[in-house]
Structure formats: structure tokens, C-alpha cells
Amino acid sequence: MMRPYEGAQHRVVGFSLGDGVAEFQSDAPDGPEKPEALIFEIASITKVFAGILLCLMVEEGAVDPKAPLREMAGELADVPEWITLEALTSHTSGLPNFYMPIWKAMVGSFPEGPYAGFGRADLLDWVRRWPGKAPGQPRHAYSNLGVGLLGEALAIRAGKPFVALLTDKVLGPMGLQDTTDLLSPEQQARFMAPRNTRGKPVPAWRFEALAAAGCLRSSARDLARFSDGVIAALNAPDTALDRAICRSARPIFGLGRGGAMTPRAQCSGWLSFAFDPEAPGFLFHNGGTAGSSSALYICAGRREAFGILSNNGVAAGLWSSLRMSWPDPFRQAHRYFMAG
């Protein structure tokens, strides 16, 4: 499963976790740093952390996931009344994927990525001017913009920037020291600079108001630790954070035939997969920027997980991402967990 991420000028690191023991694998000999310590952009895997943060604030009674977002704070008064936190985390809000037409984002010049320079004031002004209408029936439509709005709404409610809030409530308590948006000089030395599919260096993406959609960087070591924490919480929840992780893994919107919750469903950030009713399913999210691609799979029922991190922008291109999907990685993951 690591093979589609490989390239002559790229670095790929994978991990497998079983019963709390992590093993790490790389496509290249160890350099000054062990593979598990290398840091990569993890992009949309950030949405999983945003979903857990939302669920923790629900557990704490700080927010109501089903209440109109506009009721959370005066700054959000222009958000359409049908948009809720639950609709944002489940991609059923009706918001578009991006704040500009996707063709414009693809042909435009964005030295630090298409999310840089789009701050809270820009986001709230965009929402105020958006001519969208309430969907007749809930419909699943992946929205980076929606999850970005989710993160800003939680930040506004807490009176603290999104990443600082996430660090205080989720990243810190889970012991994730390399999962952040801004790297220290020591971490920067371990950062795998993003490259496109041809191996050409491209800028790392920077996020402002849409941080919750994909701002985080992380290491295989941290994602293995995170996976272990998720597995422990789903099997024996004890703390409020454990219960939030359990809440985040509950299906909200079925993506199976006729809206069925199997074989695929949207949770709070996560996607859940269940191909066999007699076997445990698994949670999934991936991520991609212009120069990095990643994936994370967790099967709590088997107490197993695996993840892949690379500085290869294969997930960003239409043709390369289609090539990645041909082997059906979800079926591969199902077979992997069943073999365990």
C-alpha cells in the first residue's frame, strides 16, 4: 500500500500498530533521523482531529452540535440558519468545497497554497455573501470550506485560535509532540519538504481561517501514538476525551446504497468502513497537498492500525489520485485487518 506514494525524489514512511506495539518502515535507508521521527504535511487528516475537538466540546457542554451555528456567537450571525456543527463535520452543510471555483484555484498562483491569506474576516464575509439555499434533503458533499468554518466557530466560542485550542484539549493530552501547524527549528530539520509527482520542490501550504481543513504536520511516531489512543478509547472509554473519540467514530450520514451506514458512512471527520457484518470495521482519513500525501486506517476491533506518510503530491493530481484508487485501498485495508 506504500508503493503508490513512492518516487525517486520522495520519501515514504509507513507504520503498523498491533496491540500497542508500533513498527515503522521506510522506502529508504535511515539517515540522521529515524523514519518514525520524520515530519510530513498530513493535510486533511487534520479533519479527524477537528472532529474529535468538536465532540469533546459537546461532551463538555460547551456547544450543541445540532443547533444553528449562528446561535453560537454574534460573529456567526450571518451563517445560514440550517448550518450546524454536525452538518459541517459530516459534510452535509451544502457549502462548496472551496471559497472559489476549483478551476480558478488550480490555475491561480498561490505561493503558499490556496488557503494562505484567507483569514477569519474573509471567511465570515464570504459566508455573508454566499447565495446558497437550504438543501431539500441532506446530501454529502466534501467541503474543506465547511470544516474550516467548523474550526473557526469552535475557536470563536472558546476565545482561542483553533490550533491552540486543539493543542490544549486534544493534541497535548494525547501526548502528540510533533503534531502541529508551526514547526520549531528542531522539528523543521526533520520536516520532509513537499515535492510534486515529478520530484520538484513545492511550497508547504499555510492555513489561516481554514486551518481545521488541513493545517497539521505530523510524524509516523505521533500518528501511531494517536492511533493507539483512539483504539484504547474505543475499547474502554474512561475520560471525557475518550468519550469524545467514541462520539467522533459514530456514523452520522450513510454513504451506502439508499443511505445505508454500510459499507461506508461519514462520521465526525472520519469515514467508517464495514465490508463484512461478521467482522469489525475500520476508520479512515487521508490527506493531500501539492507536495504531500498521507493515509490513516484504524481498526479498533482488531486493536490494529496502519498509516502512510509521504512528501509526494500524488493525492493532489487528478490522474495520480485515480491511479492510487485503482488498487481499491479500502478493500486492501479490509484484507489487511482481517489477516491480523
N, C-alpha and C positions, 0 to 999 in steps of 0.2 A: 504493500500500500504506500510505501515511501517512494517508489520508483517514479510516479508521475511528477513528483516535486523536484527530481534531481536535474542537474545540469552541470556543464563543465566549469562554469564560473560561480556555482551556487553551493551553499551549504545546507544540508538537511539533517535534522536531529529527530529521532523518534524515542518514545518511551513506552514501556508496557508496565502495568501495575497489577499485581495479583496478591491478595491477602496482605496488603500493606507494604509489600516489597516492590520497589521500582527498579527496573533495568533500563539502561539507556543505550542507544545505538546511533551511529553516525555513518554518513557516506564517505567520510574522510578520516585519515589518522588524526589522533589527538594533537592539538597544538599546545600553546601555552596554557590554554583553558580547557578543562574537560567539556565534552559536548553538552552535558546537562546544565552547565553554567552559562552557556551562550544565550544571548537575549535576542529576541526577534519581535517584530511587529506581530500582534495577534488579531488586530483589526476587529472583525465582527464577533469574535468570541467575547469581546467586551460586553455584548448584549446579554450574555448569561449572567455576568456579574451585576449588570444593571437590574436584571430581573430579580436576582436574589436581594439586592438592596431594596427594591420596591416591596418584596414580600416581607422583609424584616420590618420595614416601616409600617406595614399593615399589621404585623404581629404586635408591634409596639403601640398600635392605636393612633399613630400619627397621621395616617391617610386612609381613605376609603377607596378601594380600587374601582368600585362601581359608580362612584359619584362623579358628576361632571367636573372636568379639570378646572373649569373656570371658577369653581367654588373654592379652590384651594388657596388662592391669593389674588389680590387686586391686579397684579401684573398679568394674570392669566384671564382677565375678564373678557378678552376678545376671542378666546378659543371657542369654537363651535360647541353648542351645548351637548351634542351627542358623543363628544370625545371624552373618554375616561382613561384612567391609568391602565386598566385592564385591556382596553381596546388598543392602547399604544404598545404594550408589551406583547400582545398576541397578534400584532399586525392586522387588526381588523378595524382601524380607525377611519379608513378611507383616504388618509393622507397619501400623497405620492411618495415615491422612493427618495426623491431628491428635491431640492428647492429650485432647481432649474431643469429645463428639458435635458434628458440624458444625452442627446446628441450634442448639445452645447457644452456639457461637461466633458465629453470625450474629445472635442476639437479645440476647446479653450486652453489657454496657458495658465497652469496653476503650479508655480514653482514649489510650493509646499503642500500640494494636494488640494482637491476641490473643497475641503472642509475648512481650510485656513481662512481667516479673515471674515468668517461668518459668526458674529457674536450674538449675545442674548438679545440685544436691541434689534438686530437684523432678523432674528428668528421670530420675535414677537410681532414685528412689523409685517413679516411675510404672512404669518397666521392671520393677522388682522385683514389683510388684503386678499387672502385666498378665497376664491369664489366657489369652493366645494359645497356639495349638498349631502345631506344625511343619506347614507345608503339604505335602500329599502330593506335589504336583508344583509346581515353581516357577511362580509366577503374577505378572504385572506389575500392581502397584497403586501408583500415585504416592503417595509418603509424605514430606511435609515433616518429620514426626517422625523418620523414618528417616535423612534426610540431616542433620538436626540432631544426631542421635546419632553419626553418622559424624564430624562436625566435632569434637564433644566427645571422642570416642575418640582422634582424632589429637592433639588438644590435651593430653589426659591423657598420652598416650605421650611427647609431646615436652616436657611440663612447661611449656607456654606457652599463653596464651589463643589461641583459634582465629584471630582476625583478626591478631594479632601474628605468629603462625606463618605465616599465609598471606602477609602482607606481606613477611616475611623471605625466604620461599622462592619466591614466585611474583610478587606484585604489584611489589615493588621491582626484582627482576631484569628484569622486562619493561618497566620504565620507566613504570608506571602511577601517576601522581601524584595523580589525582583519584578513584581507586577505593578507597574506604574506608567504614567504618561511621560514624565520628565526624568531622565536618567542622570544619576550622579556621574562625575568624571570616571570613577571606578567602573560603574555599570556601562558607561559609554564605550570603554575599552573592550567590553565583552559583547557589544552590540553588533549584530551581523547586518552590515549596510545593505539596504534593499537593492535588488537588481531586477531588471525586466527579463523576459524569457530569452533574450539574446545575450544576457550576461552584462548588459550595460548598466552602470550605476544610475539609480534614480533617487530623488529626494525622499526621505522619510516623511510621511504625512503628519501634518499638525492639525489639531482639532481645537475648536473653541466651543460654541454653543451646542454642537452636535457630538460632544465628547462621548456620550454614552453609546453612540453608534459604533465606535471603533478606535478609541484613542490609546488603548493599553498596549504595552510591550511586556513580554514575559519570557521565562526560560522553561525548558523541559522539566527542570527540577521543581520549579514553582507549580507548574501545571500538574505534575504528578502529586505533589503535596495537596493541591486543591482537590484533585480527583479523589484522593484518599479521604479527605474531609467530607466530600459530598457522599461518598459511599457509606461512611460511618453515620452521617446524619440520616440518610435514607433508611438505614437498617435499625438504628436505635437513637431516635431524636431525643435530645436531653435539654439543650438550651434554646433560647429564642432564635438564635441564628440557625440551629439545626432545624427547627420547625419552619423557618423561612425557606431553607433549602428544600424541604419536603413540599412546601406550598409551590415553590418555583417549578417543581417537576410534575405538577398535576396538569393534565391536558385541559386546555381551555376551548380550543377550536379544532374539530376533527377535520383532517385532510384526506381521509379515506373516502371511498365511494359513498355518495349520499350523505356526506358529513360524518361518517363513522370515525371513531377515535383510533381505529387501527386500519392499515398498518402504520399510519403516520398521523401525528397530531402536533399542534402548536401549543407549547406551554408558555410560562413566563420567561421568555428568552430562549429557552431550549426548544429543540424539536425532539419528540419522543417517537421511537420506532418499536413496533411489536409485530414481527412476521409470523410468530408461532404462538398460539394461545396457550400452549402447554409449556412454554419456556419464557424466562424473563426477557423483557425488552431492554432497550438502552436509550440513553440521552445523547444528543449530538449538537454540535455547532461547529461551523468553520469560519475562516476569515480570509480576506484578501485585500491587499492594496496594490498599487502599481508595481511594487517590488517585493512583496512578501505574501506567503500563503500558509495556512495552518488548518488543522482539524483536531477535534477532541471528541472522543467517544467514551461513555461511562456506562457500565452495566452493573448496577448496584446488586442485583440478584446473584450475580456470579462473583461479586467483590473484585471486579476487574475493570481496567480502563487502558486506553492507549491514546497517544497523541502524536502529531507530526507538526514540526515547525521548520520553515524554510525561508530563505531570503530570495525566493524565486517568485516572480509575479504571475505564476501560471493561472491563479484564480481570477486575475483581473481581465484577461483577454477572452473574448467570446470563443474563439477557436480552441485555445488551450484548455479552457474550462470545460468545453464539450468533450475534449479528449480525456479529461480526468473523470468525467461521468460515465464514459463508455464501459469501464470495468464494473460499474454498479458498486461503488464503495460501501453502500449501506448493506447490501447483501453480503459483501465481503466481511463487514464488521459483524453481522449476524453469525456467519460461519465461524469467525474468529472466537466470539464469545461462547458459541455452542461447543467448539472444540475444547475449550477450557474446562 
